[in-house]
Amino acid sequence: MPHLRYFSILSITVFLWGWPSFVAEAASQKSTESRVFYVAQTSQARDSNTGTFQFPLRTVSEAIRRLQPGDTISIGNGDYRNEDMGWGRGVFVLQDFGDPELRTQILASNNASPALGSILLRNVDNLVVKGFRFHGKSFQQFVDWQPMPAVMRDEYSPQRPDYSLSFNTRSDQIQREFKSFFRLMNELNFSSGIELEDCENIFVMENRLNGYWAGIQCRHCKQISIINNEIYETVNGIFAWAPAPGLVDSYITNNLIAQTLDQGINIRQGSSFVRIVNNRIFYTGRNHIALQEGTNNCLVLGNLGWHGGFYSESMEFPGSSGISIHSSLADNWVVCNRIGKQIDVTGIDGNGLILDLMEQESSVGVIMNSFSENEGSGINTTKSPNAFIWGNFIGFNRYGIKLSRNEDINQTITGNIFAFNLEAAIKTYRNIGNQKSIDANTYYNEKSIIWDDDDPELGRFGALSVLKNSTPWESNGAQYPPK
């Protein structure tokens, strides 16, 4: 009964992590009387008005100046990107504001889709931002950009990088090849559509953002809910970083993110208890989802990531993987995601999932995902111990699972389905004997079940029967057709 098993895993996962406490509190929060300030670009609109529906304000800036905790700003159709509150044209700033008992809202009016430049929130508590179009820099490189990326190359060579050359020589070549790409990165210069700093209990919902270094950026925030946004044509879609912890006890769900030059969702610097759930991410320059630099107790559940790694040549670190968990700590979980078609013309990465340079006390659970059609490995571990890899479909990759270094030990690899991986189901590096368990996996037409040709005593195991007789592994495994 695979559907019942799938449902059980989801139920257990949701139970373990729960719905963030601040979301439940928001649903039960009592409404209080508050003022509503209407903003419109109509002939009746004046900043000297009272801000009622009949006599609206003319500018968003004036509405923000009048705003008190519990109030609502309702903004009608129009382009408000030419306003200047003193922070630059189109930048709306709210700081040192809020009441944990009174929810403040900045909303698009019913059926309206007003255009804003950016919103900067600093030390703000209990606020909703909903329903806007945030449009930053326009650049012609994105016109009809399907699929990514060739239009962004000034020079193009189909050859893989020559690693006999020095790093500086290769870097110079890449700088020439991606001249326009790097210029665009500098022009965007850490701009954001919505930037949150030292904020708590913020809802960012149903916005559309494009043309920024980060569509939504969080810095030292907690209890942030990012729901049902569309983010296109950015360097990073959603980015959480310094000062540490970047993001805590937060929820990122049901967002559509496409055509990012670097990463779709990038959570860094000690972030914890972040739930990344049911997002759709397409055409990324490097990674769809990244957990980096001490992240812990995070859940990546039910996401779809398809077509990524187009700018892996830019020599950013780490390389191209659909999901990248790098230098992180304990209790991160990757559950029921579908990741595929990850490329890397350098030939080094292009993985569905990589566990990279993890701390010795780290642990990652990888459960019931699909990793398929990736140029590298379905799952790659590099100096990363203690992974629990169970119940995944891993097919049509170069390698199914690759344990790349001596430090990749104490792995549990059980109950997975390996199908038609080009070189091997499991590639090991003189460390096959240092794993916790390799058992109950099913192999379909694998060229090699396990390949450890760096160890002359092991070599390749093409037949499961030989593997069972030579190692303690796979007493309950199966191979089709049997060998």
Secondary structure by P-SEA (a helix, b strand, c coil): caaaaaaaaaaaaaaaccccaaaaaaaaccccbbbbbbbbccccccccccccccbbbccaaaaaaaccccbbbbbcccccccccccccccbbbbcccccccbbbbbcccccbbbbbcbbbbccccbbbbcbbbbbcccccccccccccccccccccccccccccccaaaaaaaaaaaaaaaaaaaaaacccccbbbcccccccccbbbbccccccbbbcccccccccbbbbccccccbbbbcccccccbbbbcbbbbcccccccbbbccccccccccbbbbcccccccbbbccccccccccbbbbccccccccccccccccccccccccccccccbbbbcbbbbcccccccccccccccccbbbbbcbbbbcccccccbbbccccbbbbcbbbbccccccccccccccccccccbbbbcccccccbbbcccccccccccbbbbccccccccccccccccccccaaaaaacccccccccccccc
